[in-house]
């Protein structure tokens, strides 16, 4: 029996003044999230700007994490590319190093593709991986990819590849979809990306979350991944959504760590202006500082 998934921090990626990944603070952030209650960290996902991180950089970060003593089963690797060959190559390196899961988004450059086309793309990735293929979490994030993974497609992939497709990360923010997914697939690890729905989903069968807020509110989100409501977290999600979410999360990590390298993002993303940084900090303090006082 595999253990319950729990909470994975959707790790942000810091950049130095030259635009290169600052590996040392990234490793330190991973250690901090694990120490504060995460069962794993997810590298190169949406919050980690994974679509802007190249293959050589991915290898360097993964190997640095392992060299620092982070265990292979504490790593999930995001794969956010369009070519099946590239997706397989990125997944292959992570799987060869023992990563717990691959978070695999559908291709997104071509719009309005049908279920057969998506099935064919995932099939091609799995075929290219061969015997390495395992632990794949299908990534539903239609606000970014413009592709909603239908329940029919998920069922079809699970049936065709039962030893490969392990679960779904649902970041659609649509409660009706999440509830239907949970009702249809007790056989899959269902993870919730929208913290506003996390605790409720866990109470009806979700196994946890891959969460951007776990970068800076780890304990609170960890409790929600155990099914406990927290209105503060749900409210702060709304504050984050006033801005592009990835740079907004990085504002909070920079504030938590005192390291301004976390504020930098890679083009085409842009950092949050100082006024926005101040507004996010004030909103967080209003919600979370009371108990600490």
N, C-alpha and C positions, 0 to 999 in steps of 0.2 A: 504493500500500500504506500502511495506517495503521501507526503504530509501536505496539509493545507497550505495554500500559497501565501496568504497573509499580505503584508505591505511591502511594496518595492518603491523606493524613491526614484522618480523620473529625473535622474541626475542632470543638472545643468552643466554646461561646459564653459570654463573660464578661458579667456584669451589674454595674452600679454600685449604689450604695446606694439609689437610687430605683427599682431594678428595670429600668432601661433598658439596652439593649445598650451595652457599653463598646467602641466601635468601634476606638479606637486600639490597645489591647492585642490585639484580635482580628486586626487587620491585622499587627501585629508577630509574632503567633504563626504566622500564615500564612507570612510571610516566613521565619521560622526553620525551619519544616518544609520549605519548598522549598529553602532553603539547605543543609539537612542530608540531602537526598537524595530527597525526595518529588517526583514528577512533577506532582502537583496537590494541591489541598486540596478536600475536600468540605464545602460549607456546608449547614447546616440538615438534616443527617441525624439519626439517632437520638442519637448522641453530642452533636450540636449542638443538641439540644432543638428540632428543626425543627417539631414539631407545636405548639410554644408560641410560635413566631415568626411574626408577622403579615406581611401582604403589603407594607405600607409599610416595615417594618423590613428586610425582605428586600431591597427595592430599595435602601435606604440602604446596607446592608452591601455588596452587590454593587458598587455604584457607587464606594464608598470603596475597595474592593480594587483596582478598575481604575484609579482616580485615583492610587493609591499605586504604580502600575507593575507590579502583578501582571497577567500576560497572560491574556486570555480563555480560552485553551486550558489554563490552569492551574487553572481553576475547574470543579467539578462541583456541581450544585445538587440537593439533596434535596427531594422533594415528598411530603408525608405527610398527605394530606387525603382526605376521603371524597367530596365532590361533584366530579364530573368537570369542571364549569365552573371550580371553584377550582383543581383540579390543573392544568388547561390554562393558567389565568392565571399561576400561579406559574412554570410551565415556560416560558411565553411570554417573560416578562421576561428570564429567564436566557439563553434561546436567542437573543433579539434582541441581547443583549450578547456573544454569541459563546462561551458556556460550552461546555466540552468535551462534557459529558454531562448528562443528567437522570437522577437516581436516583429511580425512581418506585415507591413502595410501593402495594400493592393497597388498596382500601377496607377498613376494618376495623370499622366500627360494626355492620353487619349480620353476624350469625354464621351459619355453616353454609351459606353460599351455594354454588351449584354452578359448574362450569367455564363453562357458557354465560353465567351472570351476570357472572363475572369478565371473560370475553372481551368481553362487551358494554360493560363499564365502561372497560376499556383502549381499546377501539375508539372510544368516545365522546370520550375524552381526545385521542386522535390526530386524530380528525375536527375537534375544536375548534381544534387547533393548525394544521391545514391544512398548507401548504407549509413551515412552520417545523419540523414534527415531524421529529426526527432524534436519533440518539445516545442512545436511551433504554436505561437499565440497569434491568431488572426487579428489584425488591428483594424477596428471599425472607427474611423475618425472622418466622417464625411464633410465636416466643416473645412478640412484641409485637403483631403484627396478628391472631394466631390464624388466619391464612390461609397454608397452604403452597402455593406455586406448583407445581403438578404438572408433570412433564415433558411431559405431553400438552398442557397449556395453553401452556407455553413454546414448544413446537414449533408449535402452532397460531398463536400470535401472530407468531412469526418468519416463518412461511409467508405469512400474510396481510399483514404489514407488514415486508418484508425491508429496506426503506430507513429504517425507523424504529427497530426493535428491534435494538440493537447487542450487548446482553449481559445478564448476570445477576450481581447481587451476592448471594451465598449466605451468609447469616448464620444459617443454621439449626443449625449445630453438629452436624450428622448426617453422618458421613463417608460412609456408604453412599449417601446422597442426592447428596452432592458428587461422588463417584466416578461415579455413574450419569449425572449431569448432564454431566460432562466427557466421558464416553464417548459420549453422545448428540449433543453439540453442539460439535464442533470449529469450527463456523461462527460461534460466538458468543464474545465476550469474557467469560470466566468469572472472577469475582473472589471472593475468600474473605474473609469477615468475621471468622471465628474463627481467631485467630492460631495456635491449637494444631494446625490442619490446613493451615496456609498452605504451608509448604515442601513437604510431601508432594504437595499439590495442584498446585503449580507444576511439580513434576517430571513430572506426567502431563498437563500442558497448560493449567493455569490461567495467566492473564496477570498476576496480581498480586493486590492487595488494596486495599480501603478499610478502614482500620484506626484504631480509637480509640487503641491503644497507640502509634501513630506520632506522637501528640502529644508524647510524652515519652521514647520509646525509639526514635527515628527510625532511627538507624543499624542497630540490631539488627533491627528489623522490615524495613528495606530489604533486608538480607541474606537474610532469609527469603523475601521476595518475589522473590528470585533463585534460590530453591530450596535454601537452606542452613539446616539445622536449628539451632535454638537452644533448648535445654531450659530456659534461664533465662526466656525469654519465655513458653514454654508453662506453666511453673510459676507465673509471676506472673499469668497470666490466671486461674488458680484463686484467687489471692488477691483479685483484683478481683471475682470472682464471689461472694465472701462478702458483698458489699454491692450495693446498686443500682448498676449499672455506670456510668451516666453521671456521677453525682456522684463516684464513686470515681475515674474518669479525671480529673475536674476537680481533685481533691485532688493528683494527681501533677503536673498542669500548674501549679497554684499553687506547689507545691514547686520545680518546675524554674525558674519565672520569678520567684519571690519576690513575687508579686502576689496578694493575698488576694481580689481581685475574682473570680478563677477559682473560688473555693469556692462562690459563690452559684449557686443554681439557681432556676428559676421553678416556682411551684406548678403542678401538684400534687406535683412532686418536692420532696424535702427534702435539705438538705446532710448530709454525713457528720459525725458528732460528733467531737470532738477525739480521743477514744480510738481511734476507727477511723482517723483521719488518721495517728496515730502508729503504729498497727499496719501500715498500708500502707507508710509510709515505712521502717519497720524491715525489712519483708519485702523491699522493693526493694533496700535496702542489702545485705542478706544475699546476695541473688542477683547483684547487678551491681557492687557496690563493690570486690570482690576484685581484678578486673583493673586497676581504676583506681589501687589502692594501690601 
